[in-house]
Amino acid sequence: MVLLIGATGFLGPAILKEVLGKNYTVSCLVRVSSDRTGLLNIARSAGKKLTFSTGTLRSGDSIIASLKKARIIIYMVDLEYTNLVEIFLETIIRTQVKRVIFIGSTTVLTPLDSMIKNQKINSENLIKKSGLDYTILRPSMIYGCPDDANFSRMIKFIKKRGFFITFGSGNNLIQPVYIEDVARATAEVLEDKKTYRKIYNLTGKEPLKYSKMIEIVRAKMGKQFKLIKFPIGFSKLLISLYGKVIKNPALTPGQIERMRIDKAYSYNKAAADFNYSPLDFKDGIEKLIKELETLN
């Protein structure tokens, strides 16, 4: 049995679909209050049975029974939460389970120092020392479902407002990955011993300048919209002032600063070990736009 932890997040349904497609028996560890409707719908569409168990990663005792029933675990909770990783690792050594796939992030590769980056690195280090037959998959910016916080949000904003705001020159490289590519990669490595105790970057087909990606979005939407550009330094000042009067602002100066750096990473190791071949951004964004149109 494959146990999914964090399946109610936006990546969970896509991974569930791929794992069920491989004819695995699947169970999801969820909180008592979690909405299971979307996951059940995916299982019904696939003609598969899906079971659930309840527990919280804040308590090892509440999840150990679920862990003991599993043969493979897919851990999708953000590795930013090192305390939860510690509890999980302390608990799993009380079982016979050795195979765990962790969904990490290319955030650990960025040159800028941050608390989130350091927490994710600390989590990876704990995993590497755990003695598990782990695989860590590091997706870049994930897009491709209505709930993603990246291009779906951008497209919805443009449709509603008729403009979009960018920060900096737009010459920074990014390499977003389509959600189905991440899900397929996860399913591919489930029992591939070649991938044990290894870390892989999962990115889009090729890096593109952010400004070029905006052009692709405009072309695929078939909609002209105004692009408002703000310099990085001026933007950081405004956001800093805004943060002093607004509680929990949507943007921080640190996030603005990260918009000037390149986020392009090689996936050659994944391509060599399990034939990872990601979608081109033009094709991915077209699929996303069509999906969003069907929901309107």
C-alpha positions in Angstrom: 0.0 0.0 0.0 1.1 3.6 -0.8 0.3 6.1 1.9 -0.1 9.7 0.9 0.7 12.4 3.5 -0.4 15.9 2.5 -2.8 14.7 -0.2 -5.3 17.5 0.5 -2.8 20.1 -0.7 -2.9 21.3 -4.3 -0.3 18.7 -5.5 -2.1 15.8 -3.8 -4.9 15.1 -6.4 -2.4 15.0 -9.3 -0.1 12.5 -7.5 -3.1 10.4 -6.4 -4.3 10.1 -10.0 -0.8 9.0 -11.2 -0.3 6.5 -8.4 -3.8 4.9 -8.8 -3.0 4.7 -12.5 0.0 2.4 -11.6 -2.6 0.1 -9.9 -1.3 0.7 -6.4 -3.6 0.4 -3.4 -3.7 3.9 -1.9 -4.6 5.4 1.5 -4.4 9.0 2.5 -3.5 10.3 6.0 -5.6 13.3 6.7 -6.8 15.5 9.5 -10.3 14.8 10.9 -11.5 18.1 9.5 -10.0 17.7 6.0 -12.2 17.8 2.9 -11.9 14.5 1.1 -14.3 15.1 -1.7 -11.8 15.9 -4.4 -9.7 12.9 -3.6 -12.7 10.6 -3.6 -13.9 11.9 -7.0 -10.5 11.1 -8.5 -10.6 7.6 -7.1 -14.2 7.1 -8.4 -13.2 8.4 -11.9 -10.4 5.9 -12.0 -12.6 3.1 -10.8 -10.4 2.6 -7.8 -10.9 2.3 -4.0 -9.4 4.9 -1.7 -9.1 4.6 2.0 -8.4 7.3 4.7 -6.8 7.3 8.1 -6.7 10.3 10.4 -3.9 11.8 12.4 -1.7 14.8 12.8 2.0 15.1 12.1 2.3 17.0 15.4 1.8 13.7 17.2 3.7 10.6 16.3 1.4 8.4 18.2 -1.6 9.6 16.1 0.1 8.5 12.8 2.1 5.4 13.7 -0.7 2.9 13.0 -1.2 4.4 9.5 2.6 4.3 8.8 2.8 0.6 9.9 0.2 -0.4 7.2 2.1 1.2 4.4 4.9 -0.2 2.2 5.7 3.1 0.5 5.0 6.6 1.7 4.8 9.9 -0.3 5.4 12.8 2.0 4.0 16.0 0.5 4.0 18.4 3.5 6.3 21.4 2.9 9.8 20.7 4.1 9.8 24.2 5.5 8.2 22.6 8.6 11.3 20.9 10.0 9.6 20.2 13.3 7.0 18.0 11.5 9.8 16.2 9.5 11.5 15.5 12.8 8.3 14.0 14.3 7.7 11.9 11.2 11.3 10.5 11.1 11.2 9.8 14.8 8.0 7.9 14.3 8.8 5.9 11.2 11.8 4.3 12.8 9.3 2.6 15.0 8.0 0.8 11.9 9.4 -1.5 9.2 8.8 1.1 6.5 11.9 2.1 4.6 10.8 3.6 1.3 9.7 7.3 1.4 9.4 9.9 -1.4 9.7 13.5 -0.1 8.5 16.4 -2.2 11.0 19.2 -1.6 11.7 22.4 -3.5 14.4 24.1 -5.6 14.2 26.9 -3.0 17.2 25.2 -1.4 19.3 26.1 -4.5 18.6 29.8 -4.5 21.6 32.1 -3.8 19.7 34.3 -1.4 19.7 33.4 2.3 16.3 33.1 4.0 14.8 31.4 7.0 12.5 29.2 4.8 15.5 28.1 2.7 17.5 27.2 5.8 14.6 25.2 7.2 14.2 23.2 4.0 17.9 22.5 4.0 17.7 21.3 7.6 14.9 19.0 6.7 16.8 17.6 3.8 19.8 16.9 6.0 17.6 15.1 8.5 16.2 12.9 5.8 19.6 12.1 4.4 20.7 11.0 7.9 17.5 9.0 8.6 18.6 5.6 7.2 15.5 5.5 5.0 15.5 4.5 1.3 14.4 8.1 0.5 14.1 10.0 -2.7 13.8 13.8 -2.5 12.1 15.4 -5.5 12.7 19.2 -5.8 10.1 20.8 -8.0 10.6 24.4 -9.1 7.6 26.8 -9.3 4.6 24.5 -9.9 1.7 25.5 -12.1 -1.0 23.8 -14.0 -4.1 23.5 -11.7 -6.8 26.0 -10.8 -5.5 26.3 -7.3 -1.9 27.0 -7.9 -0.6 30.3 -6.5 1.4 31.2 -9.6 0.2 31.3 -13.2 -3.5 30.4 -12.3 -3.6 33.4 -10.0 -1.9 35.6 -12.7 -4.4 34.6 -15.4 -7.4 35.1 -13.1 -6.0 38.6 -12.1 -5.5 39.6 -15.8 -9.0 38.5 -16.8 -10.5 40.4 -14.0 -8.4 43.6 -14.0 -7.1 43.8 -17.6 -3.5 44.5 -16.4 -0.6 42.9 -14.6 2.2 44.2 -12.4 5.8 43.0 -12.6 8.9 43.9 -10.6 12.3 44.4 -12.0 13.5 44.2 -15.6 12.0 40.8 -16.3 15.4 39.5 -17.5 15.6 36.9 -14.7 15.3 33.3 -15.7 12.6 31.0 -14.3 11.8 27.4 -15.2 8.3 26.6 -13.8 7.2 22.9 -13.9 3.8 21.6 -15.0 2.0 19.9 -12.1 1.4 16.7 -14.1 5.2 16.3 -14.7 5.8 16.4 -11.0 3.0 13.8 -10.4 4.3 11.5 -13.1 7.9 11.7 -11.8 6.6 10.8 -8.3 4.8 7.8 -9.6 7.8 6.7 -11.7 10.2 6.6 -8.8 8.0 4.7 -6.4 10.0 1.4 -6.5 12.9 2.4 -8.7 15.9 1.4 -6.7 18.1 3.5 -8.9 16.5 6.5 -7.3 17.0 5.4 -3.7 18.9 7.9 -1.5 19.1 10.5 -4.3 17.8 14.0 -4.8 16.4 15.2 -8.2 15.5 18.6 -9.5 12.1 18.7 -11.4 11.8 21.8 -13.6 10.2 22.8 -16.8 11.7 21.9 -20.2 13.9 25.0 -20.5 14.5 28.3 -18.6 13.0 31.4 -20.0 13.2 35.1 -19.2 10.2 36.2 -17.1 9.3 38.8 -19.6 9.2 36.1 -22.3 6.9 34.1 -20.2 4.5 37.1 -19.9 4.5 37.3 -23.7 3.6 33.6 -24.0 0.8 34.1 -21.5 -0.5 37.0 -23.5 -0.4 35.1 -26.7 -2.0 32.0 -25.4 -4.8 34.0 -23.6 -5.4 36.0 -26.8 -6.0 39.0 -24.7 -4.1 42.3 -24.7 -3.5 43.7 -21.3 -1.4 46.5 -19.8 1.9 45.5 -18.2 2.9 47.8 -15.3 6.6 47.5 -14.4 8.1 48.7 -11.1 11.9 48.8 -10.3 13.1 46.4 -7.7 14.5 49.1 -5.3 11.4 51.3 -5.4 9.1 48.3 -5.0 11.0 47.1 -1.9 10.6 50.5 -0.4 6.8 50.6 -1.1 6.3 47.1 0.2 8.3 47.8 3.3 6.1 50.9 4.1 3.0 48.9 3.2 4.0 46.2 5.6 4.1 48.6 8.5 0.4 49.5 8.2 -1.0 46.3 6.9 -0.9 43.0 8.9 0.3 40.0 6.9 0.9 41.7 3.5 0.7 39.6 0.4 4.2 40.6 -0.6 7.4 41.2 1.5 10.6 43.0 0.5 12.4 39.6 0.6 10.0 38.2 -2.0 10.6 41.3 -4.2 14.3 40.8 -4.0 14.0 37.2 -5.1 12.3 38.4 -8.3 15.7 39.6 -9.6 17.5 36.3 -9.4 17.7 33.4 -11.9 15.8 30.2 -11.0 17.0 27.8 -13.6 18.2 24.3 -12.7 19.3 21.2 -14.5 17.1 18.1 -14.5 19.7 15.9 -16.3 20.0 13.5 -13.4 16.2 12.9 -13.4 16.2 12.5 -17.2 19.0 9.9 -17.0 17.6 7.9 -14.1 13.9 7.7 -14.9 13.4 9.4 -18.3 12.0 12.6 -16.9 10.9 14.7 -19.9 8.9 17.8 -18.9 6.4 19.8 -20.8 7.3 22.9 -22.7 5.9 26.1 -21.0 4.0 27.1 -24.1 2.1 23.8 -24.0 1.6 23.8 -20.3 0.2 27.3 -20.1 -2.1 26.6 -23.0 -3.5 23.5 -21.1 -4.0 25.6 -18.0 -5.8 28.4 -19.8 -8.2 25.9 -21.4 -8.8 24.3 -18.0 -9.6 27.6 -16.4 -12.0 28.5 -19.2 -14.0 25.3 -18.6 -14.5 26.4 -15.0 -16.0 29.8 -15.9 
